Amino acid sequence: MKKLWLPVLAVLFLLVACGTEKTEVKEDASKQEDTVNESEAKDNSVQVASLVDPRLQEPKEDTLCEMCNMKVYMKDDEMGEFSTQAIKEDGTIAFYDDIGCLLNAEVANEEKNEKFVRDYITKDWAKVEDVTIVKTDLKSPMNWGYIYFINKADADKFIADNPSAHVEELQKIKDDALERRKKMMEEKAKKEANGESDSMHIEEMNHDDQGHNH
């Protein structure tokens, strides 16, 4: 009778061992998943943190665009989402009323700056290289109409709700800004050659009824 129980006990032992092993495997898998999630969370926190620079400032009521000398809208103003700023190599801050002025300033001043724009949803500052840029029909100070999204899903939703909007590359905006500047410089040269006064700042030629009010 004892000999008959031995195989039964052996089978029971194996079943218990297998169950324990499966439990340990599940626990190990769970630990690995937790580790991956923690790692992803750290990566995300680093990515978000990289969008924030303690040197960044906010424009004031009387802040003027360094390039065109027009009003720079504050965060909560109607067109505050279009305001931009740059941190120059010497650490100083420069504000601009629209992205075209930001890009043209680098050319005009022969400098390379850290460039920041506002997220369209939160109005928080973000590096222009880190956002999704969307071309829109929205009224902006210099009539560029670009808005910016830290979260691409927000950009996709905006485009889905606004069929005329589309994603634009920063290089394309730079090229357009340079072309605008070239035309304005040519116009200025013609005026000077004809002895005409150029009382209006060259960048103000970017404005029309859809931009700053004169």
PyMOL commands that place a pseudoatom at each C-alpha (Angstrom):
pseudoatom trace, name=CA, resn=MET, resi=1, chain=A, elem=C, hetatm=0, pos=[0.000, 0.000, 0.000]
pseudoatom trace, name=CA, resn=LYS, resi=2, chain=A, elem=C, hetatm=0, pos=[2.866, 2.389, 0.851]
pseudoatom trace, name=CA, resn=LYS, resi=3, chain=A, elem=C, hetatm=0, pos=[4.422, 1.734, -2.551]
pseudoatom trace, name=CA, resn=LEU, resi=4, chain=A, elem=C, hetatm=0, pos=[1.151, 2.795, -4.245]
pseudoatom trace, name=CA, resn=TRP, resi=5, chain=A, elem=C, hetatm=0, pos=[1.188, 6.157, -2.422]
pseudoatom trace, name=CA, resn=LEU, resi=6, chain=A, elem=C, hetatm=0, pos=[4.701, 7.005, -3.518]
pseudoatom trace, name=CA, resn=PRO, resi=7, chain=A, elem=C, hetatm=0, pos=[3.802, 7.763, -7.207]
pseudoatom trace, name=CA, resn=VAL, resi=8, chain=A, elem=C, hetatm=0, pos=[0.802, 9.777, -6.043]
pseudoatom trace, name=CA, resn=LEU, resi=9, chain=A, elem=C, hetatm=0, pos=[2.938, 11.842, -3.693]
pseudoatom trace, name=CA, resn=ALA, resi=10, chain=A, elem=C, hetatm=0, pos=[5.496, 12.354, -6.455]
pseudoatom trace, name=CA, resn=VAL, resi=11, chain=A, elem=C, hetatm=0, pos=[2.822, 13.682, -8.826]
pseudoatom trace, name=CA, resn=LEU, resi=12, chain=A, elem=C, hetatm=0, pos=[1.447, 15.988, -6.142]
pseudoatom trace, name=CA, resn=PHE, resi=13, chain=A, elem=C, hetatm=0, pos=[4.948, 17.293, -5.426]
pseudoatom trace, name=CA, resn=LEU, resi=14, chain=A, elem=C, hetatm=0, pos=[5.510, 18.052, -9.112]
pseudoatom trace, name=CA, resn=LEU, resi=15, chain=A, elem=C, hetatm=0, pos=[2.180, 19.864, -9.397]
pseudoatom trace, name=CA, resn=VAL, resi=16, chain=A, elem=C, hetatm=0, pos=[2.962, 22.021, -6.363]
pseudoatom trace, name=CA, resn=ALA, resi=17, chain=A, elem=C, hetatm=0, pos=[6.457, 22.770, -7.698]
pseudoatom trace, name=CA, resn=CYS, resi=18, chain=A, elem=C, hetatm=0, pos=[5.088, 23.778, -11.110]
pseudoatom trace, name=CA, resn=GLY, resi=19, chain=A, elem=C, hetatm=0, pos=[2.519, 26.054, -9.517]
pseudoatom trace, name=CA, resn=THR, resi=20, chain=A, elem=C, hetatm=0, pos=[5.194, 27.729, -7.404]
pseudoatom trace, name=CA, resn=GLU, resi=21, chain=A, elem=C, hetatm=0, pos=[7.441, 28.153, -10.454]
pseudoatom trace, name=CA, resn=LYS, resi=22, chain=A, elem=C, hetatm=0, pos=[4.613, 29.771, -12.471]
pseudoatom trace, name=CA, resn=THR, resi=23, chain=A, elem=C, hetatm=0, pos=[3.905, 32.151, -9.588]
pseudoatom trace, name=CA, resn=GLU, resi=24, chain=A, elem=C, hetatm=0, pos=[7.587, 33.110, -9.439]
pseudoatom trace, name=CA, resn=VAL, resi=25, chain=A, elem=C, hetatm=0, pos=[7.680, 33.658, -13.205]
pseudoatom trace, name=CA, resn=LYS, resi=26, chain=A, elem=C, hetatm=0, pos=[4.596, 35.913, -13.017]
pseudoatom trace, name=CA, resn=GLU, resi=27, chain=A, elem=C, hetatm=0, pos=[6.180, 37.868, -10.154]
pseudoatom trace, name=CA, resn=ASP, resi=28, chain=A, elem=C, hetatm=0, pos=[9.413, 38.286, -12.115]
pseudoatom trace, name=CA, resn=ALA, resi=29, chain=A, elem=C, hetatm=0, pos=[7.475, 39.435, -15.190]
pseudoatom trace, name=CA, resn=SER, resi=30, chain=A, elem=C, hetatm=0, pos=[5.513, 41.882, -13.066]
pseudoatom trace, name=CA, resn=LYS, resi=31, chain=A, elem=C, hetatm=0, pos=[8.741, 43.271, -11.585]
pseudoatom trace, name=CA, resn=GLN, resi=32, chain=A, elem=C, hetatm=0, pos=[10.244, 43.648, -15.046]
pseudoatom trace, name=CA, resn=GLU, resi=33, chain=A, elem=C, hetatm=0, pos=[7.119, 45.467, -16.259]
pseudoatom trace, name=CA, resn=ASP, resi=34, chain=A, elem=C, hetatm=0, pos=[7.259, 47.801, -13.259]
pseudoatom trace, name=CA, resn=THR, resi=35, chain=A, elem=C, hetatm=0, pos=[10.922, 48.504, -14.005]
pseudoatom trace, name=CA, resn=VAL, resi=36, chain=A, elem=C, hetatm=0, pos=[10.107, 49.311, -17.640]
pseudoatom trace, name=CA, resn=ASN, resi=37, chain=A, elem=C, hetatm=0, pos=[7.243, 51.590, -16.583]
pseudoatom trace, name=CA, resn=GLU, resi=38, chain=A, elem=C, hetatm=0, pos=[9.504, 53.404, -14.118]
pseudoatom trace, name=CA, resn=SER, resi=39, chain=A, elem=C, hetatm=0, pos=[12.132, 53.802, -16.824]
pseudoatom trace, name=CA, resn=GLU, resi=40, chain=A, elem=C, hetatm=0, pos=[9.558, 55.189, -19.272]
pseudoatom trace, name=CA, resn=ALA, resi=41, chain=A, elem=C, hetatm=0, pos=[8.265, 57.562, -16.624]
pseudoatom trace, name=CA, resn=LYS, resi=42, chain=A, elem=C, hetatm=0, pos=[11.793, 58.840, -16.005]
pseudoatom trace, name=CA, resn=ASP, resi=43, chain=A, elem=C, hetatm=0, pos=[12.335, 59.303, -19.741]
pseudoatom trace, name=CA, resn=ASN, resi=44, chain=A, elem=C, hetatm=0, pos=[9.085, 61.246, -20.018]
pseudoatom trace, name=CA, resn=SER, resi=45, chain=A, elem=C, hetatm=0, pos=[9.937, 63.430, -17.033]
pseudoatom trace, name=CA, resn=VAL, resi=46, chain=A, elem=C, hetatm=0, pos=[13.318, 64.196, -18.560]
pseudoatom trace, name=CA, resn=GLN, resi=47, chain=A, elem=C, hetatm=0, pos=[11.695, 65.064, -21.875]
pseudoatom trace, name=CA, resn=VAL, resi=48, chain=A, elem=C, hetatm=0, pos=[9.188, 67.379, -20.219]
pseudoatom trace, name=CA, resn=ALA, resi=49, chain=A, elem=C, hetatm=0, pos=[11.863, 68.932, -18.030]
pseudoatom trace, name=CA, resn=SER, resi=50, chain=A, elem=C, hetatm=0, pos=[13.973, 69.671, -21.094]
pseudoatom trace, name=CA, resn=LEU, resi=51, chain=A, elem=C, hetatm=0, pos=[11.213, 71.977, -22.325]
pseudoatom trace, name=CA, resn=VAL, resi=52, chain=A, elem=C, hetatm=0, pos=[11.633, 74.231, -19.315]
pseudoatom trace, name=CA, resn=ASP, resi=53, chain=A, elem=C, hetatm=0, pos=[14.575, 76.606, -18.867]
pseudoatom trace, name=CA, resn=PRO, resi=54, chain=A, elem=C, hetatm=0, pos=[14.860, 78.585, -15.614]
pseudoatom trace, name=CA, resn=ARG, resi=55, chain=A, elem=C, hetatm=0, pos=[16.253, 81.541, -17.589]
pseudoatom trace, name=CA, resn=LEU, resi=56, chain=A, elem=C, hetatm=0, pos=[12.987, 82.009, -19.485]
pseudoatom trace, name=CA, resn=GLN, resi=57, chain=A, elem=C, hetatm=0, pos=[10.989, 85.136, -18.715]
pseudoatom trace, name=CA, resn=GLU, resi=58, chain=A, elem=C, hetatm=0, pos=[7.557, 86.582, -19.442]
pseudoatom trace, name=CA, resn=PRO, resi=59, chain=A, elem=C, hetatm=0, pos=[6.925, 89.718, -21.508]
pseudoatom trace, name=CA, resn=LYS, resi=60, chain=A, elem=C, hetatm=0, pos=[5.417, 92.729, -19.747]
pseudoatom trace, name=CA, resn=GLU, resi=61, chain=A, elem=C, hetatm=0, pos=[2.683, 95.113, -20.801]
pseudoatom trace, name=CA, resn=ASP, resi=62, chain=A, elem=C, hetatm=0, pos=[5.187, 97.450, -22.428]
pseudoatom trace, name=CA, resn=THR, resi=63, chain=A, elem=C, hetatm=0, pos=[7.507, 94.800, -23.938]
pseudoatom trace, name=CA, resn=LEU, resi=64, chain=A, elem=C, hetatm=0, pos=[8.332, 95.480, -27.592]
pseudoatom trace, name=CA, resn=CYS, resi=65, chain=A, elem=C, hetatm=0, pos=[9.568, 93.098, -30.267]
pseudoatom trace, name=CA, resn=GLU, resi=66, chain=A, elem=C, hetatm=0, pos=[13.322, 93.419, -30.618]
pseudoatom trace, name=CA, resn=MET, resi=67, chain=A, elem=C, hetatm=0, pos=[13.046, 93.063, -34.388]
pseudoatom trace, name=CA, resn=CYS, resi=68, chain=A, elem=C, hetatm=0, pos=[10.032, 95.163, -35.437]
pseudoatom trace, name=CA, resn=ASN, resi=69, chain=A, elem=C, hetatm=0, pos=[9.524, 97.284, -32.308]
pseudoatom trace, name=CA, resn=MET, resi=70, chain=A, elem=C, hetatm=0, pos=[5.847, 96.303, -32.120]
pseudoatom trace, name=CA, resn=LYS, resi=71, chain=A, elem=C, hetatm=0, pos=[3.938, 95.064, -29.072]
pseudoatom trace, name=CA, resn=VAL, resi=72, chain=A, elem=C, hetatm=0, pos=[4.758, 91.596, -27.727]
pseudoatom trace, name=CA, resn=TYR, resi=73, chain=A, elem=C, hetatm=0, pos=[1.543, 90.074, -26.382]
pseudoatom trace, name=CA, resn=MET, resi=74, chain=A, elem=C, hetatm=0, pos=[1.551, 88.654, -22.880]
pseudoatom trace, name=CA, resn=LYS, resi=75, chain=A, elem=C, hetatm=0, pos=[0.617, 85.065, -22.079]
pseudoatom trace, name=CA, resn=ASP, resi=76, chain=A, elem=C, hetatm=0, pos=[-3.071, 85.704, -21.403]
pseudoatom trace, name=CA, resn=ASP, resi=77, chain=A, elem=C, hetatm=0, pos=[-3.584, 88.233, -24.203]
pseudoatom trace, name=CA, resn=GLU, resi=78, chain=A, elem=C, hetatm=0, pos=[-5.720, 87.344, -27.201]
pseudoatom trace, name=CA, resn=MET, resi=79, chain=A, elem=C, hetatm=0, pos=[-2.642, 86.701, -29.372]
pseudoatom trace, name=CA, resn=GLY, resi=80, chain=A, elem=C, hetatm=0, pos=[-0.292, 85.694, -26.567]
pseudoatom trace, name=CA, resn=GLU, resi=81, chain=A, elem=C, hetatm=0, pos=[0.218, 82.225, -28.054]
pseudoatom trace, name=CA, resn=PHE, resi=82, chain=A, elem=C, hetatm=0, pos=[2.163, 83.753, -30.950]
pseudoatom trace, name=CA, resn=SER, resi=83, chain=A, elem=C, hetatm=0, pos=[4.790, 85.531, -28.825]
pseudoatom trace, name=CA, resn=THR, resi=84, chain=A, elem=C, hetatm=0, pos=[8.288, 84.058, -28.896]
pseudoatom trace, name=CA, resn=GLN, resi=85, chain=A, elem=C, hetatm=0, pos=[11.556, 84.610, -27.095]
pseudoatom trace, name=CA, resn=ALA, resi=86, chain=A, elem=C, hetatm=0, pos=[15.223, 83.842, -27.511]
pseudoatom trace, name=CA, resn=ILE, resi=87, chain=A, elem=C, hetatm=0, pos=[18.051, 83.263, -25.087]
pseudoatom trace, name=CA, resn=LYS, resi=88, chain=A, elem=C, hetatm=0, pos=[21.155, 84.736, -26.657]
pseudoatom trace, name=CA, resn=GLU, resi=89, chain=A, elem=C, hetatm=0, pos=[24.671, 83.369, -26.328]
pseudoatom trace, name=CA, resn=ASP, resi=90, chain=A, elem=C, hetatm=0, pos=[25.448, 85.959, -23.650]
pseudoatom trace, name=CA, resn=GLY, resi=91, chain=A, elem=C, hetatm=0, pos=[22.392, 84.846, -21.665]
pseudoatom trace, name=CA, resn=THR, resi=92, chain=A, elem=C, hetatm=0, pos=[20.236, 87.898, -22.361]
pseudoatom trace, name=CA, resn=ILE, resi=93, chain=A, elem=C, hetatm=0, pos=[16.553, 87.532, -23.272]
pseudoatom trace, name=CA, resn=ALA, resi=94, chain=A, elem=C, hetatm=0, pos=[14.921, 88.950, -26.383]
pseudoatom trace, name=CA, resn=PHE, resi=95, chain=A, elem=C, hetatm=0, pos=[11.175, 88.906, -27.098]
pseudoatom trace, name=CA, resn=TYR, resi=96, chain=A, elem=C, hetatm=0, pos=[9.465, 88.825, -30.493]
pseudoatom trace, name=CA, resn=ASP, resi=97, chain=A, elem=C, hetatm=0, pos=[5.828, 89.231, -31.469]
pseudoatom trace, name=CA, resn=ASP, resi=98, chain=A, elem=C, hetatm=0, pos=[5.813, 86.414, -34.050]
pseudoatom trace, name=CA, resn=ILE, resi=99, chain=A, elem=C, hetatm=0, pos=[8.082, 83.648, -35.266]
pseudoatom trace, name=CA, resn=GLY, resi=100, chain=A, elem=C, hetatm=0, pos=[9.190, 85.526, -38.400]
pseudoatom trace, name=CA, resn=CYS, resi=101, chain=A, elem=C, hetatm=0, pos=[10.804, 88.239, -36.277]
pseudoatom trace, name=CA, resn=LEU, resi=102, chain=A, elem=C, hetatm=0, pos=[12.479, 85.601, -34.123]
pseudoatom trace, name=CA, resn=LEU, resi=103, chain=A, elem=C, hetatm=0, pos=[14.073, 83.942, -37.143]
pseudoatom trace, name=CA, resn=ASN, resi=104, chain=A, elem=C, hetatm=0, pos=[14.967, 87.142, -38.979]
pseudoatom trace, name=CA, resn=ALA, resi=105, chain=A, elem=C, hetatm=0, pos=[16.632, 88.590, -35.890]
pseudoatom trace, name=CA, resn=GLU, resi=106, chain=A, elem=C, hetatm=0, pos=[19.247, 85.861, -35.995]
pseudoatom trace, name=CA, resn=VAL, resi=107, chain=A, elem=C, hetatm=0, pos=[20.118, 86.787, -39.565]
pseudoatom trace, name=CA, resn=ALA, resi=108, chain=A, elem=C, hetatm=0, pos=[20.045, 90.537, -38.983]
pseudoatom trace, name=CA, resn=ASN, resi=109, chain=A, elem=C, hetatm=0, pos=[22.171, 90.319, -35.839]
pseudoatom trace, name=CA, resn=GLU, resi=110, chain=A, elem=C, hetatm=0, pos=[24.379, 87.474, -37.112]
pseudoatom trace, name=CA, resn=GLU, resi=111, chain=A, elem=C, hetatm=0, pos=[23.696, 85.363, -34.044]
pseudoatom trace, name=CA, resn=LYS, resi=112, chain=A, elem=C, hetatm=0, pos=[22.494, 81.886, -33.131]
pseudoatom trace, name=CA, resn=ASN, resi=113, chain=A, elem=C, hetatm=0, pos=[20.030, 81.775, -30.251]
pseudoatom trace, name=CA, resn=GLU, resi=114, chain=A, elem=C, hetatm=0, pos=[18.014, 79.274, -28.270]
pseudoatom trace, name=CA, resn=LYS, resi=115, chain=A, elem=C, hetatm=0, pos=[14.510, 79.836, -29.616]
pseudoatom trace, name=CA, resn=PHE, resi=116, chain=A, elem=C, hetatm=0, pos=[11.287, 79.324, -27.632]
pseudoatom trace, name=CA, resn=VAL, resi=117, chain=A, elem=C, hetatm=0, pos=[7.599, 79.374, -28.560]
pseudoatom trace, name=CA, resn=ARG, resi=118, chain=A, elem=C, hetatm=0, pos=[4.380, 78.841, -26.617]
pseudoatom trace, name=CA, resn=ASP, resi=119, chain=A, elem=C, hetatm=0, pos=[2.393, 75.627, -26.568]
pseudoatom trace, name=CA, resn=TYR, resi=120, chain=A, elem=C, hetatm=0, pos=[-1.021, 76.459, -28.043]
pseudoatom trace, name=CA, resn=ILE, resi=121, chain=A, elem=C, hetatm=0, pos=[-2.886, 74.538, -25.316]
pseudoatom trace, name=CA, resn=THR, resi=122, chain=A, elem=C, hetatm=0, pos=[-1.001, 75.436, -22.131]
pseudoatom trace, name=CA, resn=LYS, resi=123, chain=A, elem=C, hetatm=0, pos=[0.800, 78.631, -23.283]
pseudoatom trace, name=CA, resn=ASP, resi=124, chain=A, elem=C, hetatm=0, pos=[3.934, 77.168, -21.644]
pseudoatom trace, name=CA, resn=TRP, resi=125, chain=A, elem=C, hetatm=0, pos=[7.315, 77.837, -23.259]
pseudoatom trace, name=CA, resn=ALA, resi=126, chain=A, elem=C, hetatm=0, pos=[8.989, 75.098, -25.285]
pseudoatom trace, name=CA, resn=LYS, resi=127, chain=A, elem=C, hetatm=0, pos=[12.030, 74.919, -27.530]
pseudoatom trace, name=CA, resn=VAL, resi=128, chain=A, elem=C, hetatm=0, pos=[10.956, 75.453, -31.101]
pseudoatom trace, name=CA, resn=GLU, resi=129, chain=A, elem=C, hetatm=0, pos=[12.843, 72.294, -32.092]
pseudoatom trace, name=CA, resn=ASP, resi=130, chain=A, elem=C, hetatm=0, pos=[10.754, 70.233, -29.646]
pseudoatom trace, name=CA, resn=VAL, resi=131, chain=A, elem=C, hetatm=0, pos=[7.268, 71.171, -30.850]
pseudoatom trace, name=CA, resn=THR, resi=132, chain=A, elem=C, hetatm=0, pos=[4.977, 70.296, -33.734]
pseudoatom trace, name=CA, resn=ILE, resi=133, chain=A, elem=C, hetatm=0, pos=[4.480, 73.455, -35.784]
pseudoatom trace, name=CA, resn=VAL, resi=134, chain=A, elem=C, hetatm=0, pos=[1.085, 73.918, -37.421]
pseudoatom trace, name=CA, resn=LYS, resi=135, chain=A, elem=C, hetatm=0, pos=[0.288, 76.470, -40.118]
pseudoatom trace, name=CA, resn=THR, resi=136, chain=A, elem=C, hetatm=0, pos=[-3.182, 77.946, -39.632]
pseudoatom trace, name=CA, resn=ASP, resi=137, chain=A, elem=C, hetatm=0, pos=[-5.484, 80.711, -40.857]
pseudoatom trace, name=CA, resn=LEU, resi=138, chain=A, elem=C, hetatm=0, pos=[-5.421, 82.279, -37.389]
pseudoatom trace, name=CA, resn=LYS, resi=139, chain=A, elem=C, hetatm=0, pos=[-4.714, 85.974, -37.043]
pseudoatom trace, name=CA, resn=SER, resi=140, chain=A, elem=C, hetatm=0, pos=[-1.199, 86.530, -35.678]
pseudoatom trace, name=CA, resn=PRO, resi=141, chain=A, elem=C, hetatm=0, pos=[0.742, 89.768, -35.100]
pseudoatom trace, name=CA, resn=MET, resi=142, chain=A, elem=C, hetatm=0, pos=[2.911, 89.475, -38.234]
pseudoatom trace, name=CA, resn=ASN, resi=143, chain=A, elem=C, hetatm=0, pos=[0.481, 87.328, -40.212]
pseudoatom trace, name=CA, resn=TRP, resi=144, chain=A, elem=C, hetatm=0, pos=[2.503, 84.130, -40.071]
pseudoatom trace, name=CA, resn=GLY, resi=145, chain=A, elem=C, hetatm=0, pos=[-0.321, 82.158, -38.419]
pseudoatom trace, name=CA, resn=TYR, resi=146, chain=A, elem=C, hetatm=0, pos=[1.842, 79.436, -36.887]
pseudoatom trace, name=CA, resn=ILE, resi=147, chain=A, elem=C, hetatm=0, pos=[0.925, 77.718, -33.629]
pseudoatom trace, name=CA, resn=TYR, resi=148, chain=A, elem=C, hetatm=0, pos=[2.895, 75.137, -31.664]
pseudoatom trace, name=CA, resn=PHE, resi=149, chain=A, elem=C, hetatm=0, pos=[2.135, 71.920, -29.801]
pseudoatom trace, name=CA, resn=ILE, resi=150, chain=A, elem=C, hetatm=0, pos=[4.308, 70.078, -27.286]
pseudoatom trace, name=CA, resn=ASN, resi=151, chain=A, elem=C, hetatm=0, pos=[1.974, 67.085, -27.583]
pseudoatom trace, name=CA, resn=LYS, resi=152, chain=A, elem=C, hetatm=0, pos=[1.647, 65.884, -31.192]
pseudoatom trace, name=CA, resn=ALA, resi=153, chain=A, elem=C, hetatm=0, pos=[-1.771, 64.389, -30.405]
pseudoatom trace, name=CA, resn=ASP, resi=154, chain=A, elem=C, hetatm=0, pos=[-3.013, 67.929, -29.718]
pseudoatom trace, name=CA, resn=ALA, resi=155, chain=A, elem=C, hetatm=0, pos=[-1.639, 69.034, -33.085]
pseudoatom trace, name=CA, resn=ASP, resi=156, chain=A, elem=C, hetatm=0, pos=[-3.328, 66.126, -34.841]
pseudoatom trace, name=CA, resn=LYS, resi=157, chain=A, elem=C, hetatm=0, pos=[-6.648, 66.979, -33.201]
pseudoatom trace, name=CA, resn=PHE, resi=158, chain=A, elem=C, hetatm=0, pos=[-6.373, 70.640, -34.209]
pseudoatom trace, name=CA, resn=ILE, resi=159, chain=A, elem=C, hetatm=0, pos=[-5.652, 69.677, -37.816]
pseudoatom trace, name=CA, resn=ALA, resi=160, chain=A, elem=C, hetatm=0, pos=[-8.552, 67.209, -37.808]
pseudoatom trace, name=CA, resn=ASP, resi=161, chain=A, elem=C, hetatm=0, pos=[-10.865, 69.996, -36.632]
pseudoatom trace, name=CA, resn=ASN, resi=162, chain=A, elem=C, hetatm=0, pos=[-9.382, 72.562, -39.052]
pseudoatom trace, name=CA, resn=PRO, resi=163, chain=A, elem=C, hetatm=0, pos=[-8.899, 71.038, -42.546]
pseudoatom trace, name=CA, resn=SER, resi=164, chain=A, elem=C, hetatm=0, pos=[-6.967, 74.062, -43.842]
pseudoatom trace, name=CA, resn=ALA, resi=165, chain=A, elem=C, hetatm=0, pos=[-4.268, 73.632, -41.158]
pseudoatom trace, name=CA, resn=HIS, resi=166, chain=A, elem=C, hetatm=0, pos=[-1.162, 71.519, -41.745]
pseudoatom trace, name=CA, resn=VAL, resi=167, chain=A, elem=C, hetatm=0, pos=[2.159, 70.646, -40.138]
pseudoatom trace, name=CA, resn=GLU, resi=168, chain=A, elem=C, hetatm=0, pos=[5.082, 72.786, -41.234]
pseudoatom trace, name=CA, resn=GLU, resi=169, chain=A, elem=C, hetatm=0, pos=[8.840, 72.267, -40.897]
pseudoatom trace, name=CA, resn=LEU, resi=170, chain=A, elem=C, hetatm=0, pos=[10.941, 74.923, -39.170]
pseudoatom trace, name=CA, resn=GLN, resi=171, chain=A, elem=C, hetatm=0, pos=[13.306, 75.123, -42.145]
pseudoatom trace, name=CA, resn=LYS, resi=172, chain=A, elem=C, hetatm=0, pos=[10.425, 76.093, -44.433]
pseudoatom trace, name=CA, resn=ILE, resi=173, chain=A, elem=C, hetatm=0, pos=[9.524, 78.969, -42.107]
pseudoatom trace, name=CA, resn=LYS, resi=174, chain=A, elem=C, hetatm=0, pos=[13.172, 80.066, -42.017]
pseudoatom trace, name=CA, resn=ASP, resi=175, chain=A, elem=C, hetatm=0, pos=[13.300, 80.089, -45.809]
pseudoatom trace, name=CA, resn=ASP, resi=176, chain=A, elem=C, hetatm=0, pos=[10.078, 82.102, -46.026]
pseudoatom trace, name=CA, resn=ALA, resi=177, chain=A, elem=C, hetatm=0, pos=[11.323, 84.550, -43.395]
pseudoatom trace, name=CA, resn=LEU, resi=178, chain=A, elem=C, hetatm=0, pos=[14.563, 85.084, -45.306]
pseudoatom trace, name=CA, resn=GLU, resi=179, chain=A, elem=C, hetatm=0, pos=[12.673, 85.621, -48.536]
pseudoatom trace, name=CA, resn=ARG, resi=180, chain=A, elem=C, hetatm=0, pos=[10.426, 88.225, -46.894]
pseudoatom trace, name=CA, resn=ARG, resi=181, chain=A, elem=C, hetatm=0, pos=[13.454, 89.976, -45.468]
pseudoatom trace, name=CA, resn=LYS, resi=182, chain=A, elem=C, hetatm=0, pos=[15.200, 89.980, -48.839]
pseudoatom trace, name=CA, resn=LYS, resi=183, chain=A, elem=C, hetatm=0, pos=[12.220, 91.665, -50.502]
pseudoatom trace, name=CA, resn=MET, resi=184, chain=A, elem=C, hetatm=0, pos=[11.977, 94.269, -47.753]
pseudoatom trace, name=CA, resn=MET, resi=185, chain=A, elem=C, hetatm=0, pos=[15.678, 95.060, -47.974]
pseudoatom trace, name=CA, resn=GLU, resi=186, chain=A, elem=C, hetatm=0, pos=[15.343, 95.503, -51.733]
pseudoatom trace, name=CA, resn=GLU, resi=187, chain=A, elem=C, hetatm=0, pos=[12.382, 97.832, -51.205]
pseudoatom trace, name=CA, resn=LYS, resi=188, chain=A, elem=C, hetatm=0, pos=[14.336, 99.832, -48.659]
pseudoatom trace, name=CA, resn=ALA, resi=189, chain=A, elem=C, hetatm=0, pos=[17.292, 100.139, -51.043]
pseudoatom trace, name=CA, resn=LYS, resi=190, chain=A, elem=C, hetatm=0, pos=[14.983, 101.453, -53.793]
pseudoatom trace, name=CA, resn=LYS, resi=191, chain=A, elem=C, hetatm=0, pos=[13.544, 104.077, -51.456]
pseudoatom trace, name=CA, resn=GLU, resi=192, chain=A, elem=C, hetatm=0, pos=[16.999, 105.224, -50.412]
pseudoatom trace, name=CA, resn=ALA, resi=193, chain=A, elem=C, hetatm=0, pos=[18.117, 105.369, -54.054]
pseudoatom trace, name=CA, resn=ASN, resi=194, chain=A, elem=C, hetatm=0, pos=[15.105, 107.539, -54.879]
pseudoatom trace, name=CA, resn=GLY, resi=195, chain=A, elem=C, hetatm=0, pos=[15.743, 109.808, -51.910]
pseudoatom trace, name=CA, resn=GLU, resi=196, chain=A, elem=C, hetatm=0, pos=[12.538, 108.732, -50.170]
pseudoatom trace, name=CA, resn=SER, resi=197, chain=A, elem=C, hetatm=0, pos=[12.416, 108.747, -46.398]
pseudoatom trace, name=CA, resn=ASP, resi=198, chain=A, elem=C, hetatm=0, pos=[12.038, 105.377, -44.707]
pseudoatom trace, name=CA, resn=SER, resi=199, chain=A, elem=C, hetatm=0, pos=[10.295, 106.450, -41.537]
pseudoatom trace, name=CA, resn=MET, resi=200, chain=A, elem=C, hetatm=0, pos=[8.494, 103.155, -41.165]
pseudoatom trace, name=CA, resn=HIS, resi=201, chain=A, elem=C, hetatm=0, pos=[10.562, 100.353, -39.655]
pseudoatom trace, name=CA, resn=ILE, resi=202, chain=A, elem=C, hetatm=0, pos=[11.380, 97.812, -42.327]
pseudoatom trace, name=CA, resn=GLU, resi=203, chain=A, elem=C, hetatm=0, pos=[9.698, 94.984, -40.460]
pseudoatom trace, name=CA, resn=GLU, resi=204, chain=A, elem=C, hetatm=0, pos=[6.408, 96.869, -40.231]
pseudoatom trace, name=CA, resn=MET, resi=205, chain=A, elem=C, hetatm=0, pos=[5.889, 96.048, -43.914]
pseudoatom trace, name=CA, resn=ASN, resi=206, chain=A, elem=C, hetatm=0, pos=[4.970, 92.566, -42.710]
pseudoatom trace, name=CA, resn=HIS, resi=207, chain=A, elem=C, hetatm=0, pos=[1.810, 93.980, -41.155]
pseudoatom trace, name=CA, resn=ASP, resi=208, chain=A, elem=C, hetatm=0, pos=[-1.573, 94.422, -42.729]
pseudoatom trace, name=CA, resn=ASP, resi=209, chain=A, elem=C, hetatm=0, pos=[-5.123, 94.699, -41.442]
pseudoatom trace, name=CA, resn=GLN, resi=210, chain=A, elem=C, hetatm=0, pos=[-4.897, 91.160, -40.053]
pseudoatom trace, name=CA, resn=GLY, resi=211, chain=A, elem=C, hetatm=0, pos=[-1.856, 91.908, -37.886]
pseudoatom trace, name=CA, resn=HIS, resi=212, chain=A, elem=C, hetatm=0, pos=[-1.084, 94.635, -35.359]
pseudoatom trace, name=CA, resn=ASN, resi=213, chain=A, elem=C, hetatm=0, pos=[-3.460, 97.564, -35.352]
pseudoatom trace, name=CA, resn=HIS, resi=214, chain=A, elem=C, hetatm=0, pos=[-1.932, 100.870, -36.424]
for i in range(1, 214): cmd.bond("trace and resi %d" % i, "trace and resi %d" % (i + 1))
show_as sticks, trace
zoom trace
